[in-house]
Structures are given as C-alpha cells and as structure tokens.
Amino acid sequence: MISSVAIGLWRPKAAVLNALIANSDMIGRDGNRSPALPHAKVVAALKARGAVAG
C-alpha cells in the first residue's frame, strides 16, 4: 500500500509533468508570447533522465 506521504510527494511532480507536456502557445498581456514546448522533445528528455517510464 502506498503511504499518504508518498502520494503527497507524487502530486506536485505529476502537476509539473502535466504542465510541461499538456501545454499550448499562449499570448498574454501586451502581446507577450509563450510558445508551447515541443511534446516529443520534452518526453524524450524526461525519459533520458529517468523522470518518466518508457
């Protein structure tokens, strides 16, 4: 069984991974632009560092 501490530590990591992978181009105030990260490159980099399985 997974402890509540382990679950509490996993949630922030999952949120960060979701933000990196499930992103899109954004245009904000005053026309400031933030392009989406390339999904394939992000996943490849995370896999190379052992941050995600696969």
JOQUI-V264329 format. One record per residue. D_LAST is the distance of its C-alpha to the last C-alpha in Angstrom with 1 decimal. Layout:
D_LAST / D_LAST
This chain:
23.3 / 21.7 / 24.4 / 25.5 / 25.0 / 21.3 / 21.1 / 23.2 / 21.0 / 17.8 / 19.7 / 20.4 / 16.9 / 15.7 / 18.7 / 18.0 / 14.4 / 16.1 / 18.9 / 16.9 / 14.9 / 17.7 / 20.6 / 23.4 / 26.4 / 29.1 / 32.7 / 34.6 / 38.1 / 40.2 / 37.8 / 35.1 / 32.0 / 28.4 / 26.0 / 22.5 / 19.7 / 17.9 / 14.8 / 12.9 / 14.1 / 13.2 / 9.5 / 9.6 / 11.7 / 9.8 / 6.6 / 9.6 / 11.2 / 8.8 / 9.7 / 6.6 / 3.7 / 0.0
